[in-house]
Amino acid sequence: MPICQNCHQQWGWKQTVQKMFILDTGMICPHCGKKQFLTTESKKRAGLLNFLTPLVMLFGVLFDLPLSIILIMIFTSGLVIFAAYPFLVEFTDEEQALW
């Protein structure tokens, strides 16, 4: 779970998931109210995780699986992404460039 770089409090899974739906570049710490930003490494890991669902769709098409199986696999991959994301998040006090 991510840790605030200002107050050093660990965020909970639920808090992190709620904040991941905000389109702002930073996330406000629920403990101290300071803005936290994803580290470059954290952004890269999240980006790789986002390829899971298209990869599952490609896998289903390549192996000519029934649509119901493909939909179940897509739904499951979405749940995996949703559940794993908070464990991949790391914060920094300042915004970093991706490259």
C-alpha positions as CSV (number, residue, x, y, z in Angstrom):
1,M,0.0,0.0,0.0
2,P,1.2,3.5,-0.7
3,I,2.7,5.7,2.0
4,C,2.3,9.5,2.2
5,Q,5.7,11.1,1.8
6,N,4.6,14.0,4.0
7,C,3.0,12.4,7.1
8,H,4.3,8.9,6.5
9,Q,0.9,7.3,7.0
10,Q,0.0,4.2,5.0
11,W,-3.1,4.5,2.8
12,G,-5.7,1.8,3.0
13,W,-6.8,-0.2,0.0
14,K,-10.2,1.4,-0.1
15,Q,-8.7,4.9,0.1
16,T,-6.3,4.2,-2.8
17,V,-9.0,2.7,-5.0
18,Q,-11.3,5.7,-4.4
19,K,-8.5,8.2,-5.3
20,M,-7.6,6.3,-8.5
21,F,-10.8,7.3,-10.2
22,I,-9.9,11.0,-9.9
23,L,-8.5,12.4,-13.1
24,D,-6.1,14.8,-11.3
25,T,-2.4,14.2,-11.6
26,G,-2.0,14.1,-7.8
27,M,-3.9,12.5,-5.0
28,I,-4.8,14.3,-1.8
29,C,-3.6,12.4,1.3
30,P,-6.7,11.5,3.5
31,H,-4.5,11.9,6.6
32,C,-2.7,15.3,6.1
33,G,-4.4,16.8,3.1
34,K,-1.1,17.2,1.1
35,K,-1.0,16.4,-2.6
36,Q,0.9,13.2,-3.5
37,F,2.0,12.2,-7.0
38,L,2.7,8.8,-8.5
39,T,6.4,8.0,-9.0
40,T,7.6,7.3,-12.5
41,E,8.1,3.7,-11.6
42,S,4.6,3.4,-10.3
43,K,3.2,5.0,-13.5
44,K,5.1,2.4,-15.6
45,R,3.8,-0.5,-13.5
46,A,0.2,0.7,-13.8
47,G,0.7,1.2,-17.5
48,L,1.8,-2.4,-17.9
49,L,-1.1,-3.6,-15.8
50,N,-3.5,-1.9,-18.2
51,F,-2.4,-4.1,-21.0
52,L,-3.8,-7.2,-19.3
53,T,-7.4,-6.7,-20.6
54,P,-6.4,-6.2,-24.3
55,L,-4.0,-9.1,-23.9
56,V,-6.9,-11.3,-22.7
57,M,-9.1,-10.2,-25.6
58,L,-6.3,-11.0,-28.1
59,F,-5.8,-14.4,-26.4
60,G,-9.5,-15.2,-26.8
61,V,-9.5,-14.2,-30.4
62,L,-6.3,-16.1,-31.3
63,F,-7.6,-19.3,-29.7
64,D,-11.1,-18.9,-31.0
65,L,-12.7,-19.1,-27.6
66,P,-16.5,-18.7,-27.2
67,L,-17.7,-15.2,-26.5
68,S,-18.9,-16.1,-23.0
69,I,-15.5,-17.3,-22.0
70,I,-13.8,-14.2,-23.4
71,L,-16.3,-12.0,-21.5
72,I,-15.6,-13.9,-18.3
73,M,-11.8,-13.5,-18.8
74,I,-12.2,-9.8,-19.5
75,F,-14.3,-9.3,-16.4
76,T,-11.8,-11.3,-14.3
77,S,-8.8,-9.4,-15.7
78,G,-10.6,-6.1,-14.8
79,L,-11.1,-7.4,-11.2
80,V,-7.4,-8.3,-11.0
81,I,-6.4,-4.9,-12.2
82,F,-8.8,-3.2,-9.8
83,A,-7.5,-5.4,-6.9
84,A,-3.8,-5.1,-7.7
85,Y,-3.5,-1.4,-8.5
86,P,-3.3,-0.2,-4.9
87,F,-0.4,-2.5,-4.2
88,L,1.6,-1.0,-7.1
89,V,1.2,2.6,-6.1
90,E,4.1,4.6,-4.7
91,F,4.1,8.3,-4.0
92,T,6.4,11.2,-4.1
93,D,6.0,14.9,-3.0
94,E,6.6,16.3,-6.4
95,E,5.3,15.5,-9.9
96,Q,7.8,13.6,-12.0
97,A,8.0,13.3,-15.8
98,L,7.3,9.8,-17.2
99,W,10.6,9.6,-19.1
